[in-house]
Amino acid sequence: MFADKVLSCKDCGAEFVFSASEQEFYAEKGFTNEPGRCPSCRSARKAQNRNGGGYSSRPQREMFPATCSSCGKETTVPFQPTGDKPVYCRDCYTPRKRSNW
C-alpha cells in the first residue's frame, strides 16, 4: 500500500526518504501532511525549541508581590493585585482549587 518516497527538505534542500513504514505511522496517527524537513533538520529544530529558541518559546511572565489572604505569607502572583479580591499563596490556593471540583 505504501512505497518509499524521496522528498526535498524545505530548510536545507537535501533529499531524504519518507519510508513506507513512516508513511504508515503517519496514517495511523491521522497526519495528512508529509514531512517538510529531513531528519537532521527536524531534530535540530526540536532541539532549538527545547532550548527556548524558535517561535514557540514564551516570554517570561511578570510576577507581582502580594500577601496571602489566608496565611499572611509574602508571595508573588502573575497578576497585579487590586485589593478587591483575596490573593492566595501557592500552598493556600491549591487546596481551594481542588475543593471546587
C-alpha positions as a Markdown table, in Angstrom:
| # | Residue | x | y | z |
|---|---|---|---|---|
| 1 | Met | 0.0 | 0.0 | 0.0 |
| 2 | Phe | 2.8 | 2.4 | 0.9 |
| 3 | Ala | 6.0 | 2.9 | -1.1 |
| 4 | Asp | 9.2 | 4.8 | -0.2 |
| 5 | Lys | 9.1 | 8.4 | -1.5 |
| 6 | Val | 12.0 | 10.8 | -2.0 |
| 7 | Leu | 11.3 | 14.3 | -0.6 |
| 8 | Ser | 13.2 | 17.5 | -0.5 |
| 9 | Cys | 13.9 | 19.3 | 2.8 |
| 10 | Lys | 12.5 | 22.8 | 2.9 |
| 11 | Asp | 15.3 | 24.0 | 5.1 |
| 12 | Cys | 18.5 | 22.6 | 3.6 |
| 13 | Gly | 17.2 | 21.3 | 0.3 |
| 14 | Ala | 18.7 | 17.8 | 0.8 |
| 15 | Glu | 16.7 | 14.9 | -0.5 |
| 16 | Phe | 15.6 | 12.3 | 2.1 |
| 17 | Val | 13.5 | 9.1 | 2.0 |
| 18 | Phe | 10.0 | 9.1 | 3.5 |
| 19 | Ser | 9.8 | 5.4 | 4.1 |
| 20 | Ala | 6.8 | 3.2 | 3.7 |
| 21 | Ser | 6.8 | 2.4 | 7.4 |
| 22 | Glu | 7.0 | 6.2 | 8.3 |
| 23 | Gln | 4.0 | 6.7 | 5.9 |
| 24 | Glu | 2.1 | 4.0 | 7.7 |
| 25 | Phe | 2.9 | 5.6 | 11.1 |
| 26 | Tyr | 1.7 | 9.0 | 9.8 |
| 27 | Ala | -1.5 | 7.4 | 8.5 |
| 28 | Glu | -2.2 | 5.6 | 11.8 |
| 29 | Lys | -1.7 | 8.9 | 13.7 |
| 30 | Gly | -4.1 | 10.7 | 11.3 |
| 31 | Phe | -1.3 | 13.0 | 9.9 |
| 32 | Thr | -2.2 | 14.3 | 6.5 |
| 33 | Asn | 0.9 | 16.2 | 5.5 |
| 34 | Glu | 4.2 | 14.7 | 4.5 |
| 35 | Pro | 7.3 | 15.8 | 6.5 |
| 36 | Gly | 8.8 | 19.0 | 5.1 |
| 37 | Arg | 12.2 | 18.6 | 6.8 |
| 38 | Cys | 14.9 | 15.9 | 6.6 |
| 39 | Pro | 15.6 | 14.0 | 9.9 |
| 40 | Ser | 18.6 | 16.1 | 10.7 |
| 41 | Cys | 16.8 | 19.4 | 10.2 |
| 42 | Arg | 13.8 | 18.1 | 12.1 |
| 43 | Ser | 16.0 | 17.1 | 15.1 |
| 44 | Ala | 17.9 | 20.4 | 15.0 |
| 45 | Arg | 14.5 | 22.3 | 15.1 |
| 46 | Lys | 13.3 | 20.2 | 18.0 |
| 47 | Ala | 16.5 | 20.9 | 20.0 |
| 48 | Gln | 16.2 | 24.6 | 19.3 |
| 49 | Asn | 12.6 | 24.6 | 20.5 |
| 50 | Arg | 13.5 | 22.6 | 23.7 |
| 51 | Asn | 16.3 | 25.1 | 24.5 |
| 52 | Gly | 13.9 | 28.1 | 24.4 |
| 53 | Gly | 14.7 | 29.1 | 20.8 |
| 54 | Gly | 12.3 | 29.4 | 17.9 |
| 55 | Tyr | 8.9 | 30.9 | 17.7 |
| 56 | Ser | 7.3 | 28.6 | 20.3 |
| 57 | Ser | 9.0 | 30.0 | 23.4 |
| 58 | Arg | 7.0 | 32.2 | 25.6 |
| 59 | Pro | 8.2 | 35.5 | 27.1 |
| 60 | Gln | 9.0 | 35.4 | 30.8 |
| 61 | Arg | 5.8 | 36.1 | 32.9 |
| 62 | Glu | 5.9 | 39.2 | 35.0 |
| 63 | Met | 5.2 | 38.5 | 38.7 |
| 64 | Phe | 3.9 | 40.9 | 41.3 |
| 65 | Pro | 4.4 | 40.9 | 45.1 |
| 66 | Ala | 1.4 | 40.1 | 47.3 |
| 67 | Thr | 0.4 | 38.9 | 50.8 |
| 68 | Cys | -1.6 | 35.7 | 51.1 |
| 69 | Ser | -5.2 | 36.5 | 52.3 |
| 70 | Ser | -5.3 | 33.1 | 54.1 |
| 71 | Cys | -1.9 | 32.7 | 55.9 |
| 72 | Gly | -0.3 | 36.1 | 55.6 |
| 73 | Lys | 2.8 | 34.8 | 53.9 |
| 74 | Glu | 4.6 | 37.0 | 51.3 |
| 75 | Thr | 4.3 | 35.6 | 47.8 |
| 76 | Thr | 4.3 | 36.5 | 44.1 |
| 77 | Val | 1.4 | 36.2 | 41.7 |
| 78 | Pro | 1.2 | 36.6 | 37.9 |
| 79 | Phe | -1.3 | 39.5 | 38.0 |
| 80 | Gln | -1.4 | 42.9 | 39.6 |
| 81 | Pro | -3.5 | 42.6 | 42.8 |
| 82 | Thr | -6.1 | 45.3 | 43.1 |
| 83 | Gly | -7.2 | 44.7 | 46.7 |
| 84 | Asp | -10.8 | 44.0 | 45.9 |
| 85 | Lys | -10.4 | 40.2 | 45.8 |
| 86 | Pro | -8.4 | 37.8 | 48.0 |
| 87 | Val | -5.0 | 36.7 | 46.9 |
| 88 | Tyr | -3.5 | 33.3 | 47.9 |
| 89 | Cys | -0.1 | 31.8 | 48.0 |
| 90 | Arg | 0.5 | 28.5 | 46.2 |
| 91 | Asp | 0.1 | 26.5 | 49.4 |
| 92 | Cys | -3.3 | 28.0 | 50.2 |
| 93 | Tyr | -4.6 | 28.2 | 46.7 |
| 94 | Thr | -4.0 | 24.6 | 45.7 |
| 95 | Pro | -6.4 | 23.0 | 48.2 |
| 96 | Arg | -9.1 | 25.7 | 47.4 |
| 97 | Lys | -8.8 | 25.0 | 43.7 |
| 98 | Arg | -9.2 | 21.2 | 44.2 |
| 99 | Ser | -12.2 | 21.5 | 46.6 |
| 100 | Asn | -14.2 | 23.4 | 43.9 |
| 101 | Trp | -14.2 | 20.4 | 41.5 |
